[in-house]
Every structure is written in C-alpha cells, then in structure tokens.
Amino acid sequence: MNKDPYQYFRIEARELLEGLSQGVLHLERYGASPEQTVRLLRLAHTLKGAARVVRQNAISECAHAIEDELAPFRAGDAPLEREPIQRLLKLVDEIGGLIGQLDPAPKAEAAVSGPAPAGARPPAEEPLDSVRLPIGELDVLHATAAEAGIKLRSLRRASVALASAVRLAGTLAGRLAVRPNESQAAIDDGAGGLAEELRDSLHRLQRETVGGLESAERELGNVSEKIGEARLLPASMLFTTLERATRDAADALGKQVTFECVGADQRLDAHVLRALRDALLHLVRNAVAHGIETAAERRAGRKPEAGRVRLVVSRQGPRAVVRCEDDGRGIDLSAVRRAAVQRGLVSERAAADLSMDDAVRLLFRGGVTTARTVSPVAGRGIGLDIVRATVARLKGEVELRSEPGRGTAIELTVPISMQSLAVLEVEVGGNAVSIPLHAVRRTLRIAESAIARSPSGDAVLDGDLVLPFAPLALLFHWALPVHRQGHAWSAVVVQTVEGLLALGVDRLLGIAEAVLRPMPPLAPAVPLVAGAALDGTGNPQPVLDPAALFGAMQAVRSQGGRPSPPALRPILVVDDSLTTRMLEQSILESAGYTVELATSGEEALEKARLGQYAMIVVDVEMPGMDGFAVIQHLQQDPVLRAVPAMLVTSRNAAEDRRRGEQVGARAYIVKGEFDEGVFLRTIRGLIGRDVP
C-alpha cells in the first residue's frame, strides 16, 4: 500500500505549475499570443483534472480560475494589462502553497539558507528532488550494465581455473615435501609434470583475469558516468523562480526591472541547484533593492528607465560559474562606511580608510546594510552573509566586483556535482589523502635546503612567487616521522581564496575520480576535511577542503612551522583502518596527549626503534605482521620491552585474550565494547601519570 497517496500528483502538479508560472511571466514580457494562451489553458486544464482525481478541490478550483483569467486572451486581441497578470501570479502562488501542504512531512531547511525572502515563492520544489530519465538514456544504462555483467561472469569462470591452480599447487607442494621413505629422484620425477601443468594454468588464468577485469572496470566506469550525468538537472529549472523573485521585488519597490538569463542548458547536480536557488534569490533581490535605481534616477544618469538583472551560468571543467550582474548604481562605499561605524564594527577614523575590498568583506560578514529602512525586500544585512555561507557549504568560491554608477557583478564558482570529483591522491605519514584537482595548480620537488626559514613561517620559491610552505602532516597535527625530516619534499601548490600555498607530502600517488561521502559517524570532525572517498580496499580516506587550508597553514606558520613541544612522550597508535586511527588519535589528543600513527606492524617496529614512546596501542588484525607479533618483537628488545603495549581489536574470543597476555600486552580492549572513558583510564594507568 502506498503510504503517500499524493507522491505522483505532487510531481506532476509542480511541473505543471512551473510551466504556468513561466508562461505567465512570458505573457507579461512579450504579450499574449493565441499559441501561448492555448498552451497555458492546457496546463491549467490538466492540473484541474489531476487535482480532481486525488480530490484536491481547492487546487482544482484555483486551476479553473486560471482558465477563466486566460480565456479573454485566447483570440489574441484582448489588451494585456497588469491586473490580470497579478491575479494569475497570485493563483499560481496559492496552488503552490496548497501543493506544499500535501507533503508527507515538512522538510527541514538547512540553517544556512536563512529566512525565505518575501515574494520568493518557488513553485516547483519537488523537481529538484527527483529526476526523470528518457527511455533512451535508461536503455544505454541497461545495456552498459549488462555488458559489465557479462565480463564479471567471465571472471567467475576464471575463478574456476584459479581453484584448479590452487589444487595443483597443493599437490606440487606435497610432492616436493621429502618423506623418510621416498627418494629425492622419485619426488622430482612427479613434480616436474605438475609444475608444468601449474604454470600453464596460471598463464591462462592471468590472461582471462586481466582482460576481464579491465573490460569490467571500463564498463562499470561507463555506467557510473551515465548515472552521474542522469543526476544532473538543467539550470533553467531555477530561472522561472528567479525571474519571479526579481519581478516581485521590483513591484514592491516601484522600480522597472527586466530579467535576462543565459546558460539554461548547463546541467548541475540537484543538491547544488537547490542550494544555489536560495543564494541566488538573495542576490537578485539585492540587485533590485540596492543596485537598480528608480526610473527618475536612471533618467538623470542617462540610463534606460528599466534596470537590468542578468544571470549567466557557464561551465569551467568540473565547476559551474554562476554570475549575477546588474547595471545599477554599484556599491556605495561611503554608505558602507557609515553603516559599519553605526554597527560599531570600525571606528570613524578606520572607516575613512576602508577600501572597496574592505567594504566587500564587511558586507559578506553580514549585519551591514546600506538600506535606510527595513522593508520586506531589504534592510537586515543578511543576504550576502547567506550567500557566503551557502557557497562555503558547497566548497566553492564567491567574488564580487562593483563599479560606481555602472553596476555590480557577483560570481559564484561551485562544483557541478557534490558526489563525484577528480582528486590528486597523495601520501602523508602513511595515510592516503585526496586533494580536489580543481584546486591543484602544479606539483614541485623541493630540497630541504630550498625551504626559507623565518620567524613568520617557512616559504618556498616557485618561479617569481614566494609561497607559504608547511608539511601537510602538520596541518593535520600529525607528528613528522623521524626518517622524514631532512629529506626532499614533494609539494602540491594549491589555490585557495586567499592565495596560493605549497603543501609538503611524502609522495604523489596519482589522479583519480572520487565519490565524495560524509565522514564515518565515529570519525572526529576535522575542519580540513570536506568528506571521505573509499580507497580500493573500501576504507575511507579524507578529501581536503581547499577553503580551510589557508587558515590551517597560518596557524602552523604562527608556531614557526613546527609542532609545539610535547609535555609527555607521544603515544604510538598502530592500525590499518583510517577510521580507527583518527578516532583514537582524536580521543587521545583531546585528553592532551601527543599521538603518532603507524599503518602496519612493520612500520610500528621501525618507529619504535627510532623514537621514544610513552605507550603503544596496537590493532590485532593487520596485513603482514599482526598485533600479537608486534608485541612479541617489542618484548624481545631489551629497551622496548619497558614500553607498555595495549591491544585494541574486534576479536573477543577467550583464546585471543590469553594469547595477548602471553605475548606481553598490558591491556586488551574490544572495539565492539569501546568506551572512551575506559580507554583513557587504561592509558593513564599504564603510563603511570595523568596528562598535565
């Protein structure tokens, strides 16, 4: 049984309402024509019939009223006046509100979007939450997925050959084992044939597996690409709402304004479009309220009486550029200075020195408005603050340019999609970290001697540019490995809003396509991290937020580019899981400990022999050397046996606990029963002192 009886009606009704709203604005701009009027009558009639089917009489009556309003224009000879347009738009708004009441549950708006501006009544919310695919696109997806399935079935056949090769290898190993009653010659006679057969089986398996994997990977990549394209919606879905908001703001303020839009066919992710809609509503209303002059002012300035608000959507690689511009008065610098003084943000003396760039920064902070009075359209000083916050949430950039008497242009640069992005993968302290490729300008190789040290922080020379430099590990508050210090760096030059900077990394891993996901629930919040991408083994790896890098770099440089000296010897955390490492590191650092990390047992032993640790926390199940073996090796070292070691593992069997005790573990904590308080108390008890 369908628990939401209006699900499909809402989708259809909002699409019909979008067409009606767009058509009414077209009538107002270009006048009535028989063809356009008939089209609107058909939309209203279809909506009326659909509403009657689901017994929504109020919507049906409003649609019928729209038909009555449109009927006089059917012949194309009735004069088009302002009052009928106003009545039609009011009916469209009323239907939009009635459809909104049919939602199964009210949708919580993101806090960043702020209050909905008056007059901004988007009539089509649901199209931004759903995608309709043409049959042809679905056919392509189905065919590509079928091809991938065929390739995977061939891999299943290859697995049979693999099983045969494994059996042959077992038989061969048995033949090669010398038994007391067998001669070496007899063993060699049988083993030669088996070895030849095993080699042939492995060659066949290699050919089938490599070819099948490459083909399946290619086909699945095509499926992923097609699905990603199918999720994108045209920017035109915003244009009617924005044109309506512009018109309503101009009407409320008694101004004449035309709305132009370019780039209707540019496609963006639905989540990006939804967030942009809220920001752009504020921008077009600000353009009308603060930018466009009255008709009398424009005549005095030798401008057309009707002002212009223009929206241009374009694409730059994986980024969309949305530009909102007007031909109004531009930013009044003196008015911003007065408003800043009135708000107590700057002194009168400092206000006199405010540049246009300073004024723009104040406006984006929020709370500063040049409007003389508060109106339903403007006056609270929150519009640009909401725009800034929205763009930051989308991991984008915003830029404002203004010329007195000529107008203002605000450019928003955001990802096409919040789901998939190209990244540069780098290795930092044994961890794989991804940097969004759009922010990467180039890579460098830097000798330690080429790093300029100064009280204000480290820097490197890139051509004629002096770039601030810091190891990326320090931005994450990870200690630099002892063997790393003094060696040459691979550096990534990253573009941030504040400028270029250079990040030192251990090595470059290559370019990849990442599907951005939220960080795991147990992972601590890290300002530098925009999300996570899964690596080849399914473990999450952090994806950096370029917008947060400059602040983190400044914090490191203020400490001379070096971590603060620890009050206690560091704790070494050893785990191959990124989530577990970050969780344990966050807990320990919040309690005041210094933490170093290792991703394998072999790396842990190397670090333990080079450094001095207060304690070592080890996972059991790791590739290569497991945790039991790590502690066993530590106990065999006359110096390291004094360092307490604790096992933190998902294994809860009694024999595992006994084995931990036997190899010398001082404590044993099960991940499934993990408790932060118990973890810290155990650490403090083993180290023998509390954190200062």
ZAMARGU-4260 file (C-alpha; in steps of 0.2 Angstrom, whole numbers, plus 5000, padded with zeros to 4 digits):
<rodrens>
0) 5000/5000/5000 | 5007/5017/4996 | 5009/5027/5012 | 5010/5044/5002 | 4994/5045/4990
5) 5000/5061/4983 | 5018/5057/4978 | 5015/5056/4960 | 5002/5070/4960 | 5014/5082/4968
10) 5027/5079/4955 | 5015/5081/4941 | 5007/5096/4949 | 5023/5105/4952 | 5029/5103/4934
15) 5013/5110/4928 | 5014/5124/4940 | 5032/5128/4934 | 5025/5129/4916 | 5011/5140/4921
20) 5022/5152/4931 | 5035/5153/4917 | 5021/5156/4904 | 5013/5170/4914 | 5029/5179/4915
25) 5032/5176/4897 | 5014/5184/4894 | 5019/5199/4904 | 5036/5202/4895 | 5031/5198/4877
30) 5012/5200/4877 | 4998/5187/4873 | 4998/5176/4858 | 4984/5163/4854 | 4998/5149/4854
35) 5005/5154/4871 | 4987/5156/4879 | 4981/5139/4872 | 4997/5131/4880 | 4993/5139/4897
40) 4975/5134/4896 | 4980/5116/4893 | 4992/5116/4908 | 4978/5123/4919 | 4966/5111/4912
45) 4977/5096/4915 | 4981/5102/4933 | 4962/5104/4936 | 4959/5086/4931 | 4973/5079/4940
50) 4968/5088/4956 | 4950/5081/4954 | 4957/5063/4953 | 4965/5065/4970 | 4950/5075/4977
55) 4960/5091/4980 | 4945/5103/4976 | 4954/5119/4982 | 4968/5116/4969 | 4955/5111/4956
60) 4946/5127/4959 | 4961/5138/4958 | 4966/5130/4941 | 4948/5133/4935 | 4950/5151/4940
65) 4967/5152/4930 | 4957/5146/4915 | 4944/5160/4917 | 4958/5173/4918 | 4966/5167/4902
70) 4950/5164/4892 | 4949/5183/4886 | 4966/5182/4878 | 4963/5166/4868 | 4959/5176/4852
75) 4974/5186/4855 | 4965/5203/4853 | 4962/5207/4871 | 4973/5221/4879 | 4985/5213/4891
80) 4985/5224/4907 | 4994/5222/4924 | 4979/5217/4935 | 4976/5200/4926 | 4995/5196/4927
85) 4994/5200/4946 | 4979/5189/4948 | 4986/5174/4938 | 5003/5175/4948 | 4993/5176/4965
90) 4983/5160/4959 | 5000/5151/4955 | 5006/5156/4972 | 4990/5149/4980 | 4992/5132/4971
95) 5010/5131/4976 | 5005/5133/4994 | 4991/5120/4993 | 5003/5108/4985 | 5016/5111/4999
100) 5003/5106/5012 | 5002/5089/5004 | 5020/5085/5008 | 5020/5069/5020 | 5032/5078/5032
105) 5038/5096/5032 | 5056/5097/5026 | 5069/5105/5037 | 5078/5118/5028 | 5097/5120/5031
110) 5101/5133/5044 | 5112/5142/5031 | 5098/5146/5020 | 5091/5159/5032 | 5073/5166/5031
115) 5064/5165/5015 | 5063/5181/5007 | 5046/5189/5004 | 5040/5187/4986 | 5051/5172/4983
120) 5039/5158/4981 | 5047/5144/4972 | 5033/5135/4964 | 5042/5119/4960 | 5052/5112/4974
125) 5050/5093/4970 | 5058/5093/4953 | 5074/5097/4962 | 5072/5081/4972 | 5068/5070/4958
130) 5075/5066/4940 | 5065/5059/4925 | 5075/5050/4913 | 5071/5047/4894 | 5069/5029/4889
135) 5084/5031/4878 | 5096/5035/4892 | 5089/5021/4903 | 5092/5009/4888 | 5110/5015/4887
140) 5112/5012/4906 | 5104/4995/4905 | 5115/4989/4890 | 5131/4995/4898 | 5126/4986/4915
145) 5123/4971/4905 | 5140/4971/4897 | 5148/4973/4914 | 5138/4958/4920 | 5145/4948/4905
150) 5163/4952/4909 | 5160/4948/4928 | 5153/4931/4923 | 5169/4928/4913 | 5179/4932/4929
155) 5168/4919/4938 | 5174/4906/4925 | 5192/4912/4928 | 5189/4908/4947 | 5186/4890/4942
160) 5204/4890/4934 | 5211/4898/4949 | 5204/4884/4960 | 5212/4871/4949 | 5228/4880/4950
165) 5227/4881/4969 | 5224/4862/4969 | 5239/4859/4958 | 5250/4870/4969 | 5244/4860/4984
170) 5248/4843/4975 | 5265/4850/4970 | 5269/4856/4987 | 5265/4838/4994 | 5276/4830/4981
175) 5291/4842/4985 | 5290/4838/5003 | 5303/4824/5006 | 5297/4810/5016 | 5308/4797/5025
180) 5304/4783/5014 | 5305/4792/4997 | 5320/4796/4987 | 5323/4814/4980 | 5324/4807/4962
185) 5306/4799/4964 | 5299/4816/4970 | 5307/4826/4956 | 5300/4814/4943 | 5282/4818/4948
190) 5285/4836/4952 | 5291/4841/4935 | 5275/4837/4926 | 5264/4845/4940 | 5275/4861/4939
195) 5272/4862/4920 | 5254/4860/4922 | 5253/4873/4936 | 5262/4886/4925 | 5250/4883/4911
200) 5235/4885/4922 | 5242/4901/4929 | 5246/4908/4912 | 5228/4905/4906 | 5221/4912/4922
205) 5232/4928/4921 | 5226/4931/4903 | 5207/4929/4907 | 5208/4938/4924 | 5217/4954/4917
210) 5207/4955/4902 | 5191/4953/4911 | 5195/4965/4925 | 5200/4978/4913 | 5184/4976/4902
215) 5173/4975/4918 | 5181/4991/4925 | 5178/5000/4909 | 5160/4995/4908 | 5156/4999/4926
220) 5165/5016/4923 | 5153/5020/4909 | 5138/5015/4920 | 5145/5026/4934 | 5147/5041/4921
225) 5130/5039/4914 | 5122/5038/4931 | 5132/5054/4936 | 5125/5063/4920 | 5107/5057/4924
230) 5108/5065/4941 | 5111/5082/4933 | 5097/5095/4930 | 5097/5110/4919 | 5100/5127/4926
235) 5084/5133/4918 | 5074/5125/4932 | 5080/5140/4943 | 5076/5153/4930 | 5057/5155/4932
240) 5059/5156/4951 | 5072/5169/4950 | 5063/5179/4937 | 5048/5179/4948 | 5058/5185/4963
245) 5065/5199/4953 | 5048/5204/4947 | 5041/5204/4964 | 5055/5214/4972 | 5054/5227/4958
250) 5035/5228/4960 | 5037/5230/4979 | 5049/5244/4977 | 5041/5253/4962 | 5055/5250/4950
255) 5056/5244/4932 | 5067/5229/4930 | 5070/5216/4916 | 5077/5199/4920 | 5089/5191/4907
260) 5096/5173/4909 | 5110/5164/4899 | 5115/5146/4900 | 5098/5137/4903 | 5105/5121/4896
265) 5120/5120/4908 | 5117/5105/4920 | 5121/5104/4938 | 5118/5091/4952 | 5101/5093/4960
270) 5109/5096/4978 | 5120/5110/4971 | 5105/5118/4962 | 5094/5118/4977 | 5107/5127/4987
275) 5111/5139/4973 | 5092/5143/4972 | 5092/5150/4990 | 5108/5160/4987 | 5103/5167/4970
280) 5086/5173/4977 | 5095/5184/4989 | 5107/5190/4975 | 5093/5195/4963 | 5083/5204/4976
285) 5099/5213/4982 | 5102/5218/4964 | 5084/5226/4963 | 5084/5234/4981 | 5102/5240/4982
290) 5108/5241/4964 | 5094/5246/4952 | 5089/5265/4954 | 5072/5272/4952 | 5066/5277/4935
295) 5069/5295/4939 | 5087/5292/4945 | 5091/5282/4929 | 5084/5295/4918 | 5095/5308/4927
300) 5110/5296/4924 | 5106/5294/4906 | 5101/5276/4908 | 5086/5267/4901 | 5072/5268/4914
305) 5071/5249/4916 | 5086/5242/4925 | 5093/5225/4920 | 5097/5210/4931 | 5106/5197/4921
310) 5110/5179/4926 | 5124/5169/4917 | 5128/5151/4920 | 5143/5143/4912 | 5155/5128/4915
315) 5174/5128/4918 | 5179/5110/4919 | 5171/5101/4934 | 5165/5118/4941 | 5150/5129/4937
320) 5151/5148/4937 | 5135/5157/4941 | 5136/5176/4938 | 5123/5188/4944 | 5125/5206/4937
325) 5115/5222/4937 | 5118/5239/4928 | 5113/5249/4944 | 5122/5261/4955 | 5136/5249/4961
330) 5141/5248/4979 | 5140/5265/4988 | 5157/5265/4998 | 5153/5280/5009 | 5136/5271/5014
335) 5145/5256/5019 | 5157/5266/5029 | 5143/5275/5038 | 5134/5258/5041 | 5150/5250/5048
340) 5153/5264/5060 | 5134/5264/5066 | 5136/5245/5069 | 5152/5248/5079 | 5162/5237/5068
345) 5175/5250/5064 | 5180/5267/5071 | 5176/5283/5061 | 5195/5285/5058 | 5197/5267/5052
350) 5181/5269/5042 | 5189/5283/5032 | 5202/5271/5026 | 5191/5257/5021 | 5194/5252/5003
355) 5181/5244/4991 | 5189/5227/4995 | 5187/5230/5014 | 5169/5235/5011 | 5165/5219/5002
360) 5172/5209/5016 | 5161/5218/5028 | 5146/5215/5018 | 5149/5197/5016 | 5151/5196/5035
365) 5133/5200/5037 | 5124/5213/5048 | 5129/5228/5037 | 5116/5236/5026 | 5116/5252/5016
370) 5097/5252/5016 | 5089/5267/5026 | 5074/5257/5032 | 5069/5239/5034 | 5057/5233/5021
375) 5051/5216/5015 | 5064/5216/5002 | 5080/5223/5010 | 5087/5231/5026 | 5093/5217/5038
380) 5110/5214/5030 | 5109/5195/5030 | 5108/5192/5011 | 5127/5192/5007 | 5131/5183/5023
385) 5119/5169/5017 | 5127/5169/5000 | 5144/5167/5008 | 5139/5153/5019 | 5130/5143/5005
390) 5145/5144/4994 | 5156/5139/5008 | 5145/5124/5011 | 5146/5119/4993 | 5165/5120/4994
395) 5165/5134/4982 | 5171/5152/4980 | 5162/5169/4978 | 5169/5185/4971 | 5161/5202/4970
400) 5166/5217/4958 | 5157/5234/4958 | 5159/5250/4948 | 5151/5265/4955 | 5137/5271/4943
405) 5139/5255/4932 | 5133/5241/4942 | 5139/5226/4952 | 5143/5208/4947 | 5144/5193/4960
410) 5152/5177/4953 | 5149/5160/4962 | 5160/5146/4957 | 5154/5129/4964 | 5156/5110/4959
415) 5145/5103/4946 | 5142/5089/4957 | 5144/5086/4976 | 5145/5067/4973 | 5160/5065/4961
420) 5176/5075/4959 | 5193/5072/4952 | 5206/5072/4965 | 5225/5071/4967 | 5230/5057/4979
425) 5245/5060/4990 | 5253/5050/5004 | 5256/5059/5021 | 5263/5049/5036 | 5257/5033/5029
430) 5240/5039/5025 | 5232/5042/5008 | 5224/5060/5007 | 5215/5067/4992 | 5216/5085/4986
435) 5202/5091/4974 | 5210/5093/4957 | 5202/5109/4953 | 5212/5117/4967 | 5229/5110/4962
440) 5239/5122/4951 | 5255/5111/4950 | 5267/5100/4959 | 5285/5103/4964 | 5300/5094/4971
445) 5308/5104/4985 | 5325/5101/4993 | 5326/5104/5012 | 5339/5117/5009 | 5327/5127/4997
450) 5315/5130/5011 | 5317/5148/5018 | 5315/5148/5037 | 5309/5164/5045 | 5300/5169/5061
455) 5284/5172/5051 | 5285/5154/5044 | 5293/5143/5031 | 5292/5148/5012 | 5297/5141/4995
460) 5301/5149/4979 | 5291/5144/4964 | 5297/5155/4949 | 5295/5173/4954 | 5282/5168/4968
465) 5286/5166/4986 | 5273/5153/4993 | 5270/5149/5011 | 5275/5131/5014 | 5271/5118/5028
470) 5271/5099/5028 | 5253/5093/5026 | 5255/5082/5041 | 5257/5097/5052 | 5241/5104/5046
475) 5233/5088/5052 | 5243/5089/5069 | 5252/5073/5064 | 5270/5072/5070 | 5283/5071/5056
480) 5291/5054/5056 | 5309/5054/5061 | 5315/5047/5045 | 5306/5061/5035 | 5315/5076/5042
485) 5329/5082/5032 | 5323/5074/5016 | 5317/5082/5000 | 5299/5085/4999 | 5286/5083/4985
490) 5275/5098/4986 | 5257/5102/4980 | 5254/5120/4975 | 5235/5123/4980 | 5224/5138/4975
495) 5214/5145/4990 | 5203/5160/4990 | 5216/5169/5000 | 5230/5164/4988 | 5242/5150/4983
500) 5251/5139/4996 | 5263/5124/4995 | 5259/5108/5005 | 5273/5096/5008 | 5269/5077/5006
505) 5278/5061/5006 | 5274/5056/4988 | 5261/5059/4974 | 5250/5044/4971 | 5241/5050/4955
510) 5225/5057/4949 | 5208/5048/4952 | 5189/5050/4952 | 5182/5050/4969 | 5164/5049/4975
515) 5163/5061/4990 | 5154/5054/5005 | 5151/5060/5023 | 5165/5055/5035 | 5161/5040/5045
520) 5150/5043/5061 | 5164/5038/5073 | 5177/5049/5064 | 5181/5066/5073 | 5176/5082/5064
525) 5192/5089/5056 | 5190/5106/5048 | 5202/5102/5034 | 5191/5088/5028 | 5177/5090/5016
530) 5172/5072/5016 | 5179/5055/5013 | 5182/5044/4997 | 5183/5025/4998 | 5200/5018/4993
535) 5202/5001/4983 | 5200/4991/4999 | 5184/5000/5005 | 5192/5011/5018 | 5188/5029/5019
540) 5202/5042/5015 | 5200/5060/5019 | 5196/5073/5005 | 5203/5090/5009 | 5193/5106/5009
545) 5204/5119/5000 | 5194/5133/5008 | 5201/5128/5025 | 5219/5126/5020 | 5224/5144/5022
550) 5218/5146/5040 | 5227/5130/5045 | 5243/5135/5036 | 5243/5152/5045 | 5241/5143/5062
555) 5256/5131/5058 | 5266/5146/5052 | 5262/5156/5068 | 5271/5142/5078 | 5286/5143/5066
560) 5281/5129/5056 | 5284/5116/5070 | 5273/5107/5082 | 5273/5113/5100 | 5285/5103/5111
565) 5275/5089/5119 | 5274/5089/5138 | 5274/5069/5138 | 5282/5057/5126 | 5270/5053/5112
570) 5259/5038/5111 | 5260/5027/5095 | 5244/5021/5088 | 5245/5006/5076 | 5230/5002/5065
575) 5227/4999/5046 | 5210/5007/5047 | 5209/5025/5044 | 5193/5027/5054 | 5200/5019/5070
580) 5217/5028/5069 | 5208/5045/5068 | 5195/5040/5082 | 5209/5035/5094 | 5220/5050/5089
585) 5206/5062/5092 | 5202/5055/5109 | 5220/5055/5115 | 5224/5072/5108 | 5208/5079/5116
590) 5214/5072/5133 | 5231/5081/5130 | 5242/5068/5123 | 5253/5069/5108 | 5250/5055/5095
595) 5260/5047/5081 | 5252/5035/5069 | 5258/5019/5060 | 5248/5009/5047 | 5256/4992/5049
600) 5266/4981/5061 | 5282/4983/5052 | 5281/5002/5052 | 5277/5002/5070 | 5293/4992/5074
605) 5303/5004/5064 | 5296/5019/5073 | 5298/5011/5090 | 5316/5008/5087 | 5319/5026/5081
610) 5308/5036/5093 | 5304/5036/5112 | 5286/5032/5116 | 5276/5033/5132 | 5265/5019/5126
615) 5260/5009/5110 | 5242/5005/5105 | 5241/4991/5093 | 5227/4983/5082 | 5227/4964/5081
620) 5221/4961/5063 | 5233/4969/5050 | 5240/4964/5034 | 5258/4957/5036 | 5263/4957/5054
625) 5248/4956/5066 | 5247/4964/5083 | 5252/4949/5093 | 5268/4948/5083 | 5272/4966/5085
630) 5271/4965/5104 | 5281/4949/5104 | 5295/4958/5094 | 5294/4973/5107 | 5296/4961/5121
635) 5312/4953/5113 | 5320/4970/5113 | 5329/4975/5130 | 5324/4993/5128 | 5307/4992/5120
640) 5300/4979/5132 | 5298/4993/5145 | 5286/5002/5134 | 5268/4997/5139 | 5258/4990/5124
645) 5239/4988/5123 | 5229/4979/5111 | 5213/4987/5104 | 5204/4974/5092 | 5187/4967/5086
650) 5192/4950/5092 | 5183/4945/5108 | 5187/4926/5110 | 5195/4920/5126 | 5209/4912/5117
655) 5214/4929/5109 | 5214/4937/5126 | 5225/4923/5133 | 5237/4925/5118 | 5238/4944/5121
660) 5243/4941/5139 | 5256/4928/5134 | 5264/4939/5121 | 5265/4953/5134 | 5251/4965/5131
665) 5247/4975/5147 | 5229/4978/5142 | 5216/4971/5130 | 5201/4982/5124 | 5187/4975/5112
670) 5182/4988/5098 | 5164/4982/5099 | 5164/4987/5118 | 5174/5003/5115 | 5171/5016/5129
675) 5181/5032/5128 | 5182/5034/5147 | 5188/5016/5149 | 5201/5019/5135 | 5208/5034/5143
680) 5208/5027/5161 | 5218/5012/5155 | 5230/5023/5146 | 5233/5034/5161 | 5235/5019/5172
685) 5248/5011/5161 | 5258/5027/5158 | 5258/5030/5176 | 5253/5048/5176 | 5239/5060/5171
690) 5241/5072/5157 | 5247/5089/5164
</rodrens>
